[in-house]
């Protein structure tokens, strides 16, 4: 049985829209739907690898973030994408620190959701939501480590290459990248690099 994609959301209209997006972008992929956490666990216990789990942050049965951490431990090889109407940067940081591969806001255009989905599946650490505004970049507001990570992103380095250069784990790099995207008010590494070059 090939890898599966699970869309876990209790809003039927959003689930249907995401289902159509996935089927259009990834034809031939097996897509399963879940309206609550019990159904997610039942699908996980089935045979076959789960390629991607698209999970609503406000989801029946998901009552605390520790459950998100448990899912991450259970699905080590699965791409975990959190979707939500929430746009609280501190909460998004928490979600990413717990091991989510990406965060997609439900308030962005459907086409952008599709692009973000593909980018995260290809290994891009992505936080994509509609920010309230783009603040001018002042690198002095970044920590020394964030500045190091941003400089290496601007050089086109991957997370593994950044981890090696700074002698830290790829997981720690992912947390730094997530935090950087939030601080810079951008949604991708490429956009962060552009903002960096604009300052340099």
N, C-alpha and C positions, 0 to 999 in steps of 0.2 A: 504494500500500500504506500503510495507516495505521500509526500508532505501535505499537510492540510492547512487551511487558514480558517481560524475561528473568529467570527464577529460577535463580540459579547456586548450587547447594548439592549436596554429595556424599552427603547423608543422604536416601535416598528417602522416608522417612516425613515428614521436615520439609518436603521439596520438595512432596510431595503435599498436605500441610496448607496450605502457603502458596499452592499452585495453587488449591485450593478457596476459600481466603479471597479471593484476587484475583478469581476468577470470580464470587464472590458479591457483592463490593463494586463491581466494575467489569464488569458483564455486557457481552458483546460485544467485549471486548478480546482481542487475540491474545496468548496466553501461550506462551512457549517455555521449555524446561528445559535446563539444562546441568549435567553432573556433574563437569566439570573445565575448566581455563582454556582449553585448546585449543578446546573446543566453544564457549566464550564468544566467542573470537576468530573462529571460523567463522561464528557467528550475526551478529556485528557486521559482518562483511564482506558479508553479504547486503544486498540492496537494501531500502530502507525505514528510516525513522527509528526509533530505539529510544527509547521514551518513558521507561521506567524499568528500571534494572538493580538487582536485589536480590541482593547478593553476600555469601556466607559468608566471614568473615575467615580462617578456617582451611580453605582450599580447595585441592584438588590442582592444582599448577602455580603457585599464588600463594605464592611462597617469601619475598618481601620486600615491604615497604610501598612501595618505589619503583614496583613494578608497579601498585599502586593509583593512584599519581600518574599513571602512563602511561595507564591506563584513563580517568582524569578528563580528561586532555588530549585523548584520542581521542574521548571522548563529551561534548563541551562542552555540548550541549543536552539531555543525558539526566539524569534524576533518579537519582542514585547513592545507594542505601541499603545500608549494611553491616549484616549480622546476625551475631550471634556469641554463644557462651556466655561469652566473655571479659567480665569486668567490672572490668578494671584501668583506673582513671580516666586514668592517664598514656597508656596505649595508645589509649584512646578519643579523647583529646585529639589525639594524632598523626593518627589516622584522619580526624578532622574537619578538622584543619589541612591535610591533603592534598586537601581538596575534597569529601569526602563530604557529601551533603545531610542525612543523618540516620544515626543508629545505633540499632538495635533489638536488645535482648537477647533471646536465645531462652528465657530463664527467666521471661518474663512471660506472662500469660494470653493465649490465642489472640485473644480479643476486643480486648484492648489492642494486640496486634500489628496487627490490622486498623485500629484507630483511628489508630495511629501512622503506618501506611502512607499512609492518606488525608491526614493532616495534613502529612506531608513532601512528598507530591505537590502539595499546594496551596501549598507555599512556606514552610512552617514549619520552622525549624531545630530539629530534635528529637533529643535523646539520651534513649532510653527503655530503662532496664534496672532490675532489682530492686536498689536500693541497700541496703546493710547497715543503714541507719538514717538518720533525718533529724536532722541536727545543728542546734542553734539558730543562727539567723542573726545574725552579728555583722558589720556592714558595715565595721568597721575592718580585717577580714581581706581585704577586696577592695582592689584597686588603684584609684587615682583614676579611671582610664579605665573600669574595670569598674563603678564606682559611677555614672559618667556614663551608660554603656550601660543599666544596670539602671533608672536613673531614667527614661530615655526609653522603655524597654520598658513600665514601669509607666504611662506616659502613652499607651500604645497605638500607639507609633510603629512603622513597618515598618523593615526593615533599610535600605532605600534612604533613608528619612527620617532614620534615625539616622546613616547615613554622611554625609549632607549636613550635618546639625547639627554633627557632630564633625569634619567635613572629613577623613574617612578613607574608604577604599574599602569597598564592600559586602562584599567577601571578608574584609577585616579585621574588620568587624562580626560576620560569621558565626563567626569564630574566637573573638571575645570572648563571643558569646552561648553558644557551646558550652562554653567554659570556665566561664562563670557558672552554667550549668545543673548542671555537675559540682560546683562549689564549694557551690552552694546545696542540692544533693541533690534537685533537682526535675527533671521530665522535659519541661516545656514552658514557653514564654514566659509563658503565663497564670499558671502556678503560681509562676513567679519574681516576677511582678507582685504576686501575693497575699502572698508572703513579704515583699516590699519594703514593702507597705502595712501589714503587721503590725508592722514595725519603726518605720516613719515615725510 
